Amino acid sequence: MFVESAEYQLCDVVVVGAMASCSKLTDIFSIQSQLDCALDDSTTEEEKERLVHQYLCEIDKKEDLIIPDFEDGLEWLNTDGPLSLRKELSGKVVVLDFFTYCCINCMHILPDLHLLEQSYSAECGLVVVGVHSAKFPNEKILHNIRSAVLRYDITHPVVNDTDALLWQELEVSCWPTLVLLGPRGNLLFSLVGEGHRERLFLFTAVALKHYKSQELIKDHDVGIRLYRDSLPPSILSFPGKISMDPSSKRLAIADTGHHRVLVVSNTGQVLHSIGGPSSGRRNGNLSEAQFNSPQGVFIKGDTVYVADTENHLVRKIDLSEGIVSTLAGTGLQGTDKEGGELGPQQPISSPWDVTLGNTGGDVLWIAMAGTHQIWALFLEDGKLPKGRDCKKGTCVRFAGSGNEENRNNAYPHKAGLAQPSGLALAPTEPLECLFIADSESSTIRSLSLKDGAVKHVVGGERDPMNLFAFGDVDGKGIDAKLQHPLGVSWDEGGGLLYVADSYNHKIKVVDLKTKQCRSLAGTGQAGNGIGPGFLESSFNEPGGLCVGEGGKLLYVADTNNHHIKVLDLETKTVSLFPIVGKPEVDAILRNATSSTAAVKKLPKLPKSATIRKMESVRVSAGQSVNLLLDMTLPTGTELTKEAPNYWSLPAEGNEWLLDGKAMTGSIGDLSKPIPIPVSRIPTVPASADPTLRLDALVYCCLNDKACMMKAVSFRQPLLIGSTSGKGSVSVTLQHVF
C-alpha cells in the first residue's frame, strides 16, 4: 500500500519499504502490486492519476530497470526496418504486447491496443510493439506471422521473437502480457491477461504526461510501413469456415478477412454477398448488414447461421426474406460461463463455429472459443441432457468448466476444453455426438448429446493440464498427434471424420471404428501446390472443411492461401474452387479489400461542409444508439445515384464508441430517413465529453443543367447516465440543404 511522505517533494507518496533491486518483470510485479491495491481502493479518476504519478516518480529513481534491447537479426513486420529501444524507440512510451497468434486471449486485447493507438500516435509519444513469442513451431515462421498480422488487422510494429529471448529475459509467463516501458527503455508496468483496458489507458496517459513534463518525450516518426498496403486485392481473404446444404447444394463461405459471408452454388456462382468489405455490426437487409471477422457458418435451406466472432454475436441470415438478425450476444465480449438468458440479452465470447442439431428441439451448437466451452442456443423449446428444460431462444452453457484444459469427464460441466474452434454433428446412433476440434489441446474430442459426456478421440495426451502435446504423427487415439486443428467434418455414410490439422498444413481423416488417424492430403509444409495427388498437394493453415456431394467431395477453406480447394475423394485429386458471379457481383469481389482501403476511397469532406451541432441526448450505459439520417436536397434537385454518395462515422472523434474502426455506408435514396445502428454505449466511455460525429456527402443535379456537391457534419453530444439501461435510443439527425 501507499502512505503519505512526511517531507513534501515532487511526489508526496512513497512505497512502503525500500524497493529491492529489480531487473526482471517479476520484481515489477511485487512493486506494482502495491499500486494496484491502492488503485482498487480509489474512487475518483483524479486520485488514481495521482497515485500512478507518484508511483512513476519513485520508480524513476531506480537505475536497474532498463531492459535489454531487441537482439540483432530479428525479423520485423510493419516497419521500414528493425527498431531499437536505444534509437527509434528512445523518447517514447512503449507498450510491448507479448502474444502468440493462436491465443484467443491475445485476440481479445487487440481492440484495446487499436483504440489506444487511435488515442495516442507516435508523434504523441506512444508506440505499441507486438512481440510474437510462439507456442507452436508453426507460429515461429515469419510468413505465418505475417498472415496473422493481416488477418487480425494489426497495424503496429511486430517483431518475431523466434527463440523467445526477450520473453525469457523478462520472465514473461503467459500470453498475453503487456509491458509498458518509459522513454529510456525502463520498466514501468505490467498487465497480465485480458480485460485491463481501463488500467492500460490510465497507465499510458499518466506516463505520457509525466515524461512530457520532464521533456523526455520525443515526437519523431518510427518508420511504420504496413505490409497490407503493398498487397493486391483478392476475391477471398482468409476464409475461415465453409458449409454445404445437401438439399440445394449451395455453399456458405465465411470470407473472414473481408468481413462477409458468401453464398455460392456448387459450381462457384456467387448467389449472395452479405457484409464487407469493412468490419461493422449491423442488422437489416442483405445489402446493409455488417459483420466483424465471421468464422463459423452453417447453411440449411434459406437460412445461414453465422458465428460473428469479433462482434461476439451469433447471427442469422434469412435469404428468403433478405434479412440479417442477431440470435445471441450483446455485441460486447462476455465473461459469463453459465448463460441462461434469452439470446440477445446473453453476453458471449468469441464464438468460432456453429452447427445445427436436435435435442428435443432444434438447437444451434456453438463452439465458444473465448470461454473454452460448448454452448447451446435453443431455436425451439427443448431439453439438455439429464432432463433440464430450456425455452425457445435460451442461450446456455452445454459443456466445459471454462478452465482451459484437456480434461475429459462424464459430467459435461466438469470437462475442460481449450479454445474449441470447430464442430461437426454425428446425429444418429450409435454416436449421437458432437465432434470438437479443440485447438489449444491439439485434440479431437466428442460430446455426447445423450448425457453430455466428453471423451477423447485422437491427439493430445492424458495429462489434462498439458496443452503442449502436439506434433504430426499418424496413429491410433492418443498416439496420434495434431497441431492446433481448427475444423472437423463428419461423413456419416463412410463413418469418417475429416480434420483440418491447421498448423501441420494437412487434412487428416479419422476412422471412428478403429480411432486410427492418418494424413489424407498435404505435404506438411505450408504451400499452395495442386497435385498430382493428395499427399503432393499443399495447404497453408486450413481452417475449415465440409463434406459434399454425398461424401464424394471435400471442400477445404485454405485460409492463408485465400482459396477454397476441393478434394475429390474418388479420383484423389485436388482442384481450386472457382468463385464467379454476375458482372456487378464480380466488381464487388474484385474490389473487396481491407476496411482501411475502403475508407481511403471515400472523398474527403470539403471545407465548406456545414457543421451541425445537435442538442444533447440522454442515454444509459448498455443501451444501443440508432441514428436516423434525414437530409433534404435543395428544391428542384435530384440525387445523382451514380455518384459516390456516402455517410461515415469516422474513427477520429468516435474512438470511445467505435474501437477506432470507421463505419461507412452508401446513400442511394433520400426519400426516407437512413437508419444507422451505431453501437452499444460502453459501461465506462473513454471520453469525458462523448460526442458522436457523423459526416455525409451527396451529389445532386438541377434538371441535368447544373450539378453540385453538398456535405454536412453532425456533432451529437450524449449525456450518459450513471445507471445501466437496456433497449435502444433513436436519434434523428435532420438537415435541409
N, C-alpha and C positions, 0 to 999 in steps of 0.2 A: 504494500500500500504506500501512499504518499503522505508526508507530513509537512507542515509549514516550516520553512527555514527561519532560524532566529535572525539571521542577517539578510536584509533585502539586497539582492543583486539583480542582474538581468532576469534571473529565474528565481522565484520565491518559493519553489517547491523542489525538494530533492528526494532521491530514492533512499529509503531506509537502508542503512548498511552500505559499506563500500562496494563498488562494482568490482567483481573479480575480473582477472584478465580473461578476455574473451576474443577468440579469433575464429570461432565456429558458430554456426547457426544455433546450435543447442544452447550456447551461452546467452544468445539474444533472447531465446525463449524465456529463460528464467528472469531476465531483466524486464522484458516486455510484459510478462505475466502480471507484474505489479501494476503496470499501466492499464492493462486490460481489466483488472479487478476494479480499479478506480473509475474507469470509463463505464463499467457496468452499473456503478452506483450513481453516476452523474445523470442529471435530469435535463440540463439545458445544453444547447449547442455551444454556447459561449464557454461554459465550464469545461466541456470536452476539448475544445480547441486550446484552452489554457493549459490543460493537463498534458496534451500532446506537445505543445510548445515547450513546456518545462522539461518534459522527457528528452526532447531534442537538445536542449541546452546542456543537459547533463551528459548525454551520450556523445556530444561533440568533444567532450574533454578526453575521451578515450582515443588513444593513438593506434591501438592494435585492432581496430575494427575494419581496416581496409582489406578488401578481399583480393585474391589473385586475379590477374587479367585473364581474358579468354586465351586459350592456347593458340599458338600459331598453326596455320594449316587447316583450321576448322572450316566446314562448308557453311556458307551463309545464303539466305534467301531474302528477297525483297529489299536488297541493298545494292549499292554500286560496288561494294567490296567489303572485306572484313571490318568489323567495328572493334574499337578498343576502349576500355574504361579509362585509359590514361590520355586518349586523344579525342576521337569523335564524341565519346560519351562524357568526357570531362565537362563539368559545369552543368550537368543535367541531373535531375532526379530520375532514376532508372527503376522501372518495375521489371524484375526478372520473373517470367512465368515458366516454372518447371512443369512440363507437360509431356504426355505421350499421346499420340493421336487416336489411339483406340479407346481412350478412357472417357466414359460418359461424363464423369465429374469435371474433367478438363473442358469438355464441350460446354458445360453449363456456365462456366465463368467467362467464356468468350464474349457474351453480350455485355458483361460488366466492363471488360477491358475495352471493348469497342466504344462504349459510352464514355469511358474515361478519356480515351484518345480524342473523342469528339469535343470534350470539355477543355482539354489541355493539349496543345500541339507541341512539337519540338521547339518552336520559337518561344513558347511559353516556358520551356524548361523541362518538359516531360518526354521520356522515351520509354516505350514498352518493348521489351525484347523477349521473344519466346525462346526458351532453352529446351530443345527437344531431347529428352533423355529416355531412350526407348525401353519398353518392356519386352517386346518380341523382336527377334533378329530381323524380321522383315521390315520393322519400323526404323531400323538404322540406315536404310538405303535412302540416299538423298532424293531420288526420283519419287519414291513413295511418300516422303515427307512433303515434297513439292505438290503432289496431288492432294494431300490432306490440307495444305495451306490454301489451295484453290477451292477445295470442297467446302471448307468452313469459312471462307472469305476472310482469312487472316491478312491484315494489311500492315502489320508492323514487322520489323526485322525478326528473323528466326535463325538461330544457329543450331546446327546439328552437333550436339554434344555426344558424339558417337560412342565414346568409351566412358561416358558419364563421369568425366574428370571433375567438372565443376560441381556436379551433384554430390560426388564423394567428398570434395574439398569442403563443401558447406554442410556436409552431413544431412542432406535432404533425405527424408524417409518415406515420403508418399507423394502421389500425384492427386490433385495439383498442389503445388506450393508456390506462393508469391513471396518474393523477397524484394524489399524496397531499399534502394541504395541512395546515398547522398551524393553531392557533386564531386566528391573526391574518391568515389567508389567505395564509400564506407557503409557498413551495415547499419540500417535504421530499424526496419520492422520485418516481421514475417507473418504470413497468413496461410494457414494450412487448411486445405479442403475448400469446398464451395460455400456460398452463402454469406460472404463477407463484404458485400457491395458497400454498405454504409461505412464500415470501418476503412475500407480501401480508399474511398473518396475523402474521408476525414484525414487519414494519414497523408495522402498525397497533397491535399490542399494546404494543410498546415506546413508540411515540409517545403513546398514551393514558396510559401510566404516567408517562412523562417530564413531560408537561404537567400531569397531575394533581398531581404533586409540587410544581409551581410554582403551583398553584391557578389555572391558566388555563383549565381545562375547566369548562364550564357545563352544567347538567343540564336546561335548558329544552326544551320541545317546539318543533318547527319547522313545525307545521301541515300534517302529511301527511294527505291525503284521497284515498283510492283511487277512481279513476274506475269500476272494475269494480263497486263496491258500489252504484252507482246504476242498474245495468242489470238489466232483467228477464231471466229465463231464456229460452233459445231451444232449439228442437229440435236444431239443429246449431250447432256453434261452430267457426268457421274450418276447414271441411272442406278437406283437403289434396289427396287424390287419389281417383279413382274408377275402378273396373274392372268389366267385364261378362264373364260366362261365356256365350258364344254358345249353347251347348247347352241350358242351363237357363234362360237369360235372367235370371239373378239378378245383382244388382249388389253389389259390396263398396264401402263408403264409409269413408274414413279421417276420422272425426269428431275431428279433431286436438285441438281445444280442450277436448273432453270426454274425451280420453284413451281413446278406444274405437274399435271397428270395428263398423259396422252391415252386415248382410247383408239386402237387401231384394229383393222381386220387381220386375219391370219396371213394375208399377203402383204401386210405392211401399209395399207392405205389408211391415212390418218382420218378418223371419223370425228374426233373431238379433241381440242386442245384447251385444257382448263387451267387457268392461272398463268403465272410468269409474265415477262421474263424476270421481273424483280420480285423480291420477297414482300409479303404483306400478310394481313389477316382480315379477310373479308368474305362474308357470305353473300348470296344473291344469285343472279343469273350467271350462266357459264362464262360469259364474256367479261364479267366484272370480278369474279371470285379470285381470291389470292391465297397462296399457301406459303409456308416457310420451310424449305428443305424437307418435303414429304418423303417418307421412306416406304412403309408398307402399303400395299394396295391389295384389294380383293374384289373381283368383279363377279356379279351374279345377275343375269338378265340385264335390266336397265339401271342397276344400282352398282356404284363403285364406293367401297369403304376405303378411307384413307387415314393412315397414321401420319398426321401433320406434325412431324417430330419436333421441330424447333418452335412451333407455336404451342406445343404441349396440348394438342387437341386431337380428337378423333372426328373426322368429317364424313359426310355422306354426299355423294354426287348422284342426283336423280336425273338420268339422261332423258327420260320421257318428259319430265316437267321442266327440264333445263334449269335446275336449281341446285345450289350447294348450301348445305346447312351443317350445323355443329351438333354432334351427338353427345360428346363428352369433353370435359375440360373447360377451364375458365379463360385460357389464353395466358395464364401465368403459371410458372413451374410450381407444382405442389410438392409437399413433403409428406402428405397423408399416406400411410401404408395399410389402411384398413378399408376406406371407401364406404359406400352405402348410400350416398346421396344420389339424387337424380343427375343424369349425365352432365347437363350444362352447369350444374352447381358443384360438381365434383372436381376439385383440382387434381391433375395428373402430371406425370413427369416423363418426358421423352418417350412417348410410345413409338416403337420401332417396327412393329409388324402387326397385322391383323388377319384373322381368318374367321369364317362363319361356320358355326356348328349348331348343335342342339342338345339341350339338357332339360327336357320337359318344356321346351320353347326355344325359339331361335335366340342364339347367343353369339355376340361378336367377341371372340377371344383376342386379347391384347397383350403383346409382349412389351411390358413396361420396363424398358431398359433403365430408366432413371432411378427406380426404386428396387430393381432386381427382383421383379415379381411377374406373375401372370394374372391379369385381371379379366373380369367378365362384364360385358355390357349387355343387359337383357333387353332384347328387342320385343319380347313378349313376356308375359308372366311365366316364371319358371322356377326351377329349384337347383341349388348347389348340391354336391354330394352330401350325403348324410341328412337329406331332407329339409335343408333351410330354404324357405320360400323367398323369392325375390320378385318384386313388382316390375312391370314393364318400365324401362328407362333407367333402372338402377345400375350403377357402375360400382363394382365391388372387387376387392382382392380375392382371387381364387386360390393361388398357391404362392409360396415364398414368404420367408420371415422378414425380408427386407435387408437381412445381412448378406453381404457379398461373399458367398461361399459355394463350394461344390458339395452340398450336403443333400443326400437322398433320404427320404423318410416316407413312411406310410401315411403320416399326417401332413396334409399339404401345407399348413401354416408353419410347420416346423422345418420344412425343407428349405435349403438355401440355394439360390441361383446367383449367377454372376453375369449381369448385363445380358439377359436374354434378348436375342436380336432377330430370330426367325421362327416361324410357326408353320406347322403342317398338320392337318387333321386326318386321322385314320378313323373314320366314323363307325365302322362295322365291327362286329365280333370276329375274332376274339380280342382284338386290340382295343377298340373304342378309347382312343387316347389322342392327346396332342403330342407331336414331336417338337422338341425345342432345340434350336441352335443356341447353346449357352456360350457366348463368345469368349468371355474372360476366363472361363474354366477350360476352354478348348474341348468341350464335350458336346455330345448329343444326348439329351435326356428325354424321357417320356413322362406324361402326366395323365393318369387315368381319369376318364370322365365319369366313371362309376363311383370311385371312392377318393379321388384326389391324390393317390399315391404317386410320388415322384421317384422314378427309377433311372438307373444308368443304362445307356445303350452302348456307346463307344466313346473312347478318348479319355483324357484326364487321368486321375489316379484315385486311390481310396481315401487319402487324407483330405478331408473336406476343406481344410484351410490352405491347401497348396494350390494356388492358381497359376503355377509356373510349370505344370506338367504338360508340355506341348511338344510337337515335333511333326514329322512327316513319315509315318510308319503305317503300312498296311497290316492288318491283323484282326484278331477277334477281341471284342469287348474292350477291356482296359489295356490290352497290349497294343491296340491301335492308337495312333497319335495324330491329332489335328492341330492346326494353328489358327485360332481366332475365327471359327466358322460363323458365317452370318446368315446363311439361308438353308432351308430344307424344303423338300417337296416329296410327297408320297404318291407312289404309283400302286394303287390298290390291286390292279389286275396282275401285276408282276410281283407284288409283295416286296417291293424295293423302295428304299428311302435314299433319295439323292441329296447330296450335301454340297453347298458352296463353301469349300475349305479356303477361305478368303486369303489368308496370309501365306498359304502354300501355293496360291495361284492355280488351284486344281478344282476339278469336280470329282467327288468321290461317291461311291454307292455302297449302301449297307443292306445286306441280305438279312431280314429280320428273323428268319428261321434259324440261322446259324450265328447271327451277330458278327459276321465277317464284314470288315470294311476294307475296300480296295480302291485304288486310284482308277478312275474311269477316263478322265481327259485332263490334259495339261502336262507340261514338261516339268513343273515345279519351279520354274523361273519366270519372272514377270516378262511378258511379251505380248505380241498381237498377231502371232502367226496363225495361218489356217492350213491344217493338214500336213501330210496326206492322210493321217488318221487321227484318232482321238488323242493318243499319247504324244503325238508330234505337234499338236496344236498348242497354243499358249494363251494365257489369260493374265489379267492384272487386277488382283483383288476383286474377284467376282462376288457380288453382294446378295444376289437373289436368283431364284430359278423356279420354273414351274413345268410340270408335265403337260403335254398337249397331244392332240390327235390320237386319243385312246392309248397313250403310252408309247407311241412311235417316235415322238419328238420331245426334246428337252430344250426349253428356251432359257437362256442364261443372260442375266444382266451383268455384263463385263464392265464393272463400274469404272475403273481407272482408264479403260480404253474408250469409254464413251460409246459403247456399242451394245446391241443385243445380238447374241450369237445363237445359232440353232444347231443342236446335236441331233443328227438322225441316228436313232438307236438301232435301226435295222442295217443301214449301209456303213455305219461307223464313220461318217463324215461330218465335218463342221463347216458351217457357212455363216456369212453375215446376214442378218435380218434387215431387209431394205425398209426404209421408212419414207413414204412418199405421200403426197396429198394433192388437193386441188391447188390451182395457182395461188390463191390467196393464203391457203394453209402453208404451202411451200415457202412463201415470203416470210410468214411468221417463224417457221422453223429455221430458215437461214439467218434471220436477224436476231434469233434468241441468243442473247449474250448476258453477261452479268448485270446485276441490278445497277451497279455504278455506271456501266456503259450505257444502259438505257437512259439513266438520268442525264448523262452528259449530252445526249442528242437533243434534249429539250432546249428551245431558245431561251435566252436569258430574259427575265422580266425587264422591260425598259425603264429608264429613269423617270419617265413620265407617268408611270403606273400610279393609279390612285391608291392612297393609303387609307384604309377604313379602320378606325379604332372603335370596336364594339363595346357595348355595356357589359359589365361583368355578369357571369352566370355562376350560380352556386351549385356545386356538385359535392359528392362524398367519395372518399377512397373506396375502391371496389366497384363503382358504377362505370358504365360504358358511356362514352360521348359519341353521339351520332350527329354529324354535321349535314345540313341541307343547304346546298349552294344554289341560290336563286338570283340569276342575273337577267336583266332586261336590256336588250340592244337598243341603239338609237332608232327612233321612228323611221320606218321605211327601209331599214336594212335587214338583211338575212344572214344567218350564219354560213360561212364558207366551210362546208363539211369536209372538203378535201384538204384543208389547211391543218397544220399541227396545233389544233385547239387542245388545251390541257388545263388540268388543275394539279396542284402539287402541295403536299405538306413537306417542305424541305427539312432536312436533318438539322440544319443550322437554326437554332432558336427553338426547336422542338425536341431537343435531345432528352429532356427529362421524361418524355412520354413515349418516344418512338425508338429508344435504344439507338439513336443515331442513324437509323435507316429511313431514308426518304420514302414517302408514299406518293405515287403519281397515278393519274388516270386521264383518259382522253375524253373530250367533250364532243358529242355528236348531236345533241338535241338540247335546246334551252326552253322548250315549251312547258316543262315542268321542272321543279327543283331536283338537283342531282344529289342522291344520298351518298354520303361519305362516312362509313363507320370507322372511327378513328382508333380508339383503344380503351382499355380499362384503366381507370385512374389508379396509379400505384399507391400503396399504403404510405410511403414516405417520398413525396415528389422531390426530385433533386433540383428544386428551384424554389427560391423564397417567393417569387412572383410569377407563378405559372401562367403562361400565355400561349395559346395556340396560334400559329401563323399559317395561313392558307393563301397561296398565290393562284391566280387564274389568268389565262391569256387566251383570247379568242380573236378570230379574224371575221370581219363581216363586210358585205358589199351592198351598195345602193344602186339598184336597178342595173347591175352589171356595168355601171359607169365609173364608179369610184369604190375602192376597197380601203379598208382601214384596219388597224390593229388596236384592240382595246385590252387593257390589263388592270387588275385590281389586286391589292394585297391586304387581306383582312388580319387584324390583330384582335383575338378573342381572349380577354382575361378570364381566368377561372378562380373562383373563391372556393377553396377546398375545406369542407367542414372537418371537425375533429373526430367525428364518428364515422364508422364504416356504413356503406349503403349497398343496395342491390338494384338491379334493373339498369335502365339507361336514361340518359338525358338528351333530348333533341335540341339542337341549336340551329336556327336559321340565319345564314349569312346572306343578306339581301343587298343588291346594288343595282342602280339604274345608271347606265352609261349616258 
